[in-house]
Amino acid sequence: MQNDSNVKTPQAKIPEYLKCEPRTYKVRLNHWHEDTCELEFTVIIKCTDNMLHEHNNFWSCHKDRLNENNGDIVAVILKMIGNVVFWWCYENNSNSLHEKYGVNSIFHEEGWLSDCFQITKLYFENHVRDEDFEFNPVTVEG
């Protein structure tokens, strides 16, 4: 019997933009929103800052976002992710982390690379109830 231990299996090539140490951040919606909802999540950024710039540059107003955050590309991206996470949670009324059906599905949308980001913890609570709305009739002046 022959030993095939010399057979080499091809190694997957790691893209340059993923050759970095992952960075983990806890993101929370600030206290100004505590009456309407709570949002807190942990996200891992698995790509280089150059790739974060590419993510930012995909959308219009990328220079403005960078200027508003004093050139801090991580802050820009975390705020962008926070906005998208909020709307996903609000629209789906969910705390699911699932990659295909949960919040991590946002990174499969246009403009994001799913191998660059992962949300590992998520808490969302919507405090807006039907009873919170007020209304008055409007009279039409003729």
C-alpha positions as CSV (number, residue, x, y, z in Angstrom):
1,M,0.0,0.0,0.0
2,Q,1.4,3.4,-1.0
3,N,1.4,6.3,1.4
4,D,0.0,9.5,-0.2
5,S,1.3,11.8,2.5
6,N,3.3,13.8,-0.1
7,V,0.1,14.9,-1.8
8,K,-0.4,18.6,-1.3
9,T,-3.8,20.1,-1.0
10,P,-4.2,23.6,-2.4
11,Q,-4.4,26.3,0.3
12,A,-7.0,29.0,-0.1
13,K,-5.3,32.3,-0.8
14,I,-6.2,35.0,1.8
15,P,-7.0,38.3,0.1
16,E,-4.7,41.1,1.0
17,Y,-7.5,43.1,2.6
18,L,-8.1,40.3,5.2
19,K,-4.5,40.1,6.3
20,C,-4.9,41.9,9.5
21,E,-5.9,41.3,13.1
22,P,-9.7,41.4,13.6
23,R,-11.0,44.3,15.7
24,T,-14.0,44.1,17.9
25,Y,-16.3,47.0,18.9
26,K,-19.4,47.4,21.0
27,V,-21.8,49.8,19.4
28,R,-24.7,51.4,21.2
29,L,-27.4,53.9,20.2
30,N,-26.9,57.0,22.4
31,H,-29.1,57.9,25.3
32,W,-31.1,60.4,23.3
33,H,-33.1,57.5,21.8
34,E,-33.8,55.5,25.0
35,D,-37.5,56.5,25.1
36,T,-38.1,55.0,21.6
37,C,-35.7,52.0,21.4
38,E,-32.6,50.4,22.7
39,L,-29.9,49.1,20.3
40,E,-26.5,47.5,21.3
41,F,-24.4,45.2,19.2
42,T,-20.9,43.8,19.0
43,V,-19.2,43.8,15.6
44,I,-15.9,42.4,14.4
45,I,-14.1,44.2,11.7
46,K,-11.9,41.7,9.9
47,C,-10.4,43.9,7.2
48,T,-7.8,46.6,6.7
49,D,-8.4,50.3,6.9
50,N,-7.8,50.5,3.2
51,M,-10.8,48.2,2.6
52,L,-12.9,50.3,5.1
53,H,-12.1,53.3,2.9
54,E,-13.3,51.3,-0.1
55,H,-16.6,50.5,1.7
56,N,-17.0,54.2,2.5
57,N,-16.2,55.3,-1.0
58,F,-18.9,53.0,-2.5
59,W,-21.6,55.5,-1.3
60,S,-22.0,59.2,-2.1
61,C,-20.8,61.8,0.4
62,H,-17.9,59.6,1.5
63,K,-15.6,62.7,1.9
64,D,-18.2,64.4,4.1
65,R,-18.5,61.4,6.3
66,L,-14.7,61.2,6.7
67,N,-14.4,64.9,7.4
68,E,-17.3,64.8,10.0
69,N,-15.3,62.0,11.8
70,N,-11.9,63.8,11.7
71,G,-10.6,61.2,9.2
72,D,-11.3,58.2,11.5
73,I,-12.5,55.6,9.0
74,V,-13.4,53.1,11.7
75,A,-15.8,55.6,13.2
76,V,-17.3,56.2,9.8
77,I,-17.9,52.5,9.2
78,L,-19.2,51.8,12.7
79,K,-21.8,54.6,12.3
80,M,-22.8,53.3,8.9
81,I,-23.1,49.8,10.2
82,G,-25.1,51.2,13.2
83,N,-27.6,52.9,10.9
84,V,-28.1,49.8,8.8
85,V,-28.4,47.5,11.9
86,F,-31.0,49.8,13.4
87,W,-33.2,49.8,10.3
88,W,-32.8,46.0,9.9
89,C,-33.9,45.4,13.5
90,Y,-36.7,47.9,13.2
91,E,-38.1,46.5,10.0
92,N,-37.7,42.8,11.1
93,N,-38.4,43.2,14.8
94,S,-35.7,40.7,15.4
95,N,-32.4,40.1,17.3
96,S,-31.3,37.2,15.0
97,L,-27.6,37.0,14.1
98,H,-28.1,34.5,11.3
99,E,-25.9,35.2,8.3
100,K,-28.7,34.6,5.7
101,Y,-31.9,35.6,7.5
102,G,-30.6,37.6,10.5
103,V,-28.8,40.9,10.9
104,N,-25.6,39.6,9.4
105,S,-27.5,39.4,6.1
106,I,-26.9,43.2,5.8
107,F,-23.3,42.5,4.8
108,H,-24.5,40.6,1.7
109,E,-26.1,43.7,0.4
110,E,-24.5,45.8,-2.3
111,G,-21.6,47.9,-1.1
112,W,-20.5,45.5,1.7
113,L,-18.2,42.5,1.7
114,S,-19.5,39.8,4.0
115,D,-16.1,38.5,4.9
116,C,-15.1,41.9,6.3
117,F,-17.7,42.1,9.1
118,Q,-19.6,40.0,11.6
119,I,-22.1,40.9,14.3
120,T,-21.7,38.6,17.2
121,K,-24.1,40.0,19.8
122,L,-27.3,42.0,19.2
123,Y,-29.9,43.5,21.5
124,F,-32.8,45.6,20.1
125,E,-35.9,46.6,21.9
126,N,-38.5,48.9,20.3
127,H,-40.5,50.9,22.9
128,V,-42.9,52.6,20.5
129,R,-46.4,51.4,21.1
130,D,-49.8,52.2,19.4
131,E,-50.7,54.2,22.6
132,D,-47.7,56.5,22.0
133,F,-49.4,58.2,19.0
134,E,-51.5,61.3,19.3
135,F,-53.8,62.7,16.6
136,N,-56.2,65.6,16.0
137,P,-58.5,66.2,13.1
138,V,-57.4,68.7,10.5
139,T,-59.9,71.2,9.1
140,V,-59.5,72.2,5.5
141,E,-60.0,75.9,4.9
142,G,-61.8,76.6,1.7
